[in-house]
Amino acid sequence: MPDKSPSTLSIPAKAMLKLGLERDIDLALHLPLRYEDETRLTRVMDLRDGDTAQVEGIVRECRVDLRQRRQLIVKLDDHGAVLLLRFINFYASQQKAWAPGVRLRVRGEARHGFFGREMVHPTVKVVQEDTPLAASLTPVYPTTAGLPQAYLRKAVAAGLARAPLFEVLPPEVVPPGWPSLRESLRFLHHPSPEVSTFTLEDHSHPAWMRLKFEELVAQQVSQRQARMERAHLKAPALVGQPGGLHERLLAVLPFQLTTAQRRVTEEIAADIARPMPMHRLLQGDVGSGKTVVAALAAAVAIDAGWQCALMAPTEILAEQHLRKLVSWLEPLGITVAWLTGSLKSKAKREQLALVASGQAQLVVGTHAVIQDQVEFARLGLALIDEQHRFGVAQRLQLRRKLEDQALEPHLLMMSATPIPRTLAMTYLADLDVSTIDELPPGRTPIVTKVFSDNRREEVIERIREEAERGRQVYWVCPLIDETQESDEAADTRAGRETQRRPPLDLSNVTQTHEELSGALAGQGVGLLHGRLPAAEKAEVMARFSAGELKVLVATTVIEVGVDVPNASLMVIEHAERFGLSQLHQLRGRVGRGSVASVCVLLYSAPLSDQGKARLKAMAETTDGFEIARRDLDIRGPGEFMGSRQSGAALLRFADFGQDEDLVHQAGEAAQVMLERHPHAAQEHVRRWLGGKAEYLKA
C-alpha cells in the first residue's frame, strides 16, 4: 500500500487502515467470513422459497414503480420463467445499464411475492451469453463502512500475489500431510466448489489447521522468548530473616492460612529468593484470600531491605487493600504510602517524598503508582491486583518503568478471574501460575436466582425483610444518571481503562436510590458511584461497613475488594448487560460471612443469546473456574485477558475450545525452533505478530 498521510487517502484506503490491512501479509491473512457459490446456475423454474441461488436471464422490463414506495422493478426472463427483481435503493445509472435485452446474472434469496417468484436486492452482474462462471467459491470478507467487497477482493488478491509466503517453519515441526502456508492461503481465499463447506465453516480443513498452527507457534515462540529474556535479567534475592517480619505477620493474623494459601506463599517465597525476576500470576476465586498472600510476599521483600508496590485498578479496591495492609503491617512498624489520582498536591508531594526516600516500605495505590513523577528508592517487588482490568498499554508502561532500575523488581500479578488451562498455556506461557483452589472456612454457598424485572416489587419486599433482620443488601445498577456517563467514563478522565457504556434505556443508580429510599424509609440507603468525590465514597463505604446503612445502591465500583461479612443479598439490575466475569465478581460481595446469602439477577426482555448464556451460567454454578471457562467461550480470549486496547485480537484463527491439541503441538514446535532454528523463530514472530509481540508480554 502506498505510503500516504491519512488525509490524502481514499475512503476505501482509510477503511483498510482501520482494519489493520497495511502489509501484503496482512491482506493475505485477511480470511473470508463465508463464501458464496457463483460456480453454478439454477434455473428460475427450479427456485424454491428460501433458496439462495444464482440465476441468469434476459431483462424484459425495467421500470421505476411509484405505487407504495419508490422502487426499481426488473423482470428477468429465463427461458420463459420470469423472476422479479426488486430494488428499494438504486441509482438512475442502474436503470440505464439494465435496459430490456441486457443479460444479467443475479444472486440472492428467492421468495414468493405477490407477482410470483422474486429477489429483493440481489447482487447483479451484466454478462454475455458466453461469460464463464466462477471457478471457485467467492469469498465474503470482514469489512467496515466505506470498504465494498469488490474493492476488498481485489486488494486481498493483489496482496496474496505479492506477499512473501515462503516457508519459515522447518519441515521437522510441521505435522505431515498438511499443505504449505502459500497453498493453504490460496485455497482458503478461493476454495474449489467441490470442497465440503462444513470443513471450511468449522475450520477443520487441513488448510485451516495449518494456519492455526502457524499462528499458535508464533504466539508460543514470542512467549518463550519473553521468558528466556527475563532469565538473563537480574533481580534482588529477597530472603526473609528467621523471626523477621514474615513470621511476625503470621503470628498476628486473626486467622489461620488455608493449605492452598500456605502452598502458594511458599511458591512465591522460593521465586523471589532467586536473583532473577519472578513473573508469576496468583489466581484464586472471589474471596479466596489473595491479599494476605500478597502481604506475606511484601513482608519478605521489606524484611530483605527492599520496597514493595501494590497497584489496583480502582480507588475503592486500592483503599480496601490499604485498610487491610495497614491494620496488619503498621503495628509491626511498617510505613505505608498511599498514591492515587485524587490526592491533593500537598499530600501527594508528601507521599512521593516518602517513596523516594525509602521511608515508605510499602506503596499502595491506583495507576498513579506508575506515573513519571513516582521514584522508588529500592523497589524489589511489584504487585498488580486484577491485572486484566488494566489496559495492555498500562501494563507495558509498568514494565518499562521497572526497566529503568539496575535490578528488575519481582512481579506478582493477581486475578480473581481464574484463567482456563488452555488459555494459560497460550497467553501465559511466559508466566508461572499459582492457584488458590480453596476458600477459607466459614464461607457459605450463595444461591443465585434469575428474575424478570417485572418482579421488582417482590425483590424490594425481600430487601425490607433482610434489613429488618439486621442484614445488609447491595443493589447494583449499570448507570449513574441520564447523561449516560458510566463509572468507566469517569475512569477515562482519570486515565484508566474503559469499558463499553450501556445504552440509555437502562435504569440508573440515582433514580434507584431515590426509589429504594422511599420504599425502605428508616433503613438507611446509601449511594455509591465513580463520580462521587473520594472523601464521600470513603464515608459511604465506612457507614455501610459499620452497619449504619442497610442498603447500598451502587455501580460496579463495588465489583472487587469490598468485604462486608454482614451483607447477605446482592441484587444486580439489568444483569444481562454485564459480563459473566463481572457478574461473578459482584456476586462475590455477599457470602463472605456465616449467613446464607442470595444473589438476584434482574433482567429485561428480550434477552440476546449471549445474555441467556451468561444468566444460565450464573444460575448453574458458583465455581470461578467453570465461570471463567464459559466466559472465555462467550467473549473470546482478547476481551478475557484485557487486550482490547491492543487494537486487534491477539489470536485470530485458533479456537481454545477446539484446538487444545494444537496448542500442545505448537508449544513443542516453538521449543524446537528456539533451540535449533533461532533465526527462523524470529522471522516467524515478525511475520505473524509484527508489533503485537509486545502486547503478549504485557
PyMOL commands that set and color helices and strands:
alter all, ss='L'
color gray80, all
select helices_A, chain A and resi 6-8+11-18+24-28+44-46+92-97+149-162+171-173+181-189+197-201+206-231+245-252+259-272+290-303+315-332+345-357+367-370+387-389+392-402+421-427+453-468+487-493+509-519+534-545+556-558+575-577+580-587+609-620+624-635+637-640+644-646+660-676+678-697
alter helices_A, ss='H'
color red, helices_A
select strands_A, chain A and resi 34-36+52-65+71-78+81-87+103-113+116-120+123-126+138-140+279-284+307-311+336-339+362-365+379-385+410-415+432-436+446-452+472-476+525-528+551-554+567-572+597-603
alter strands_A, ss='S'
color yellow, strands_A
deselect
rebuild
show_as cartoon
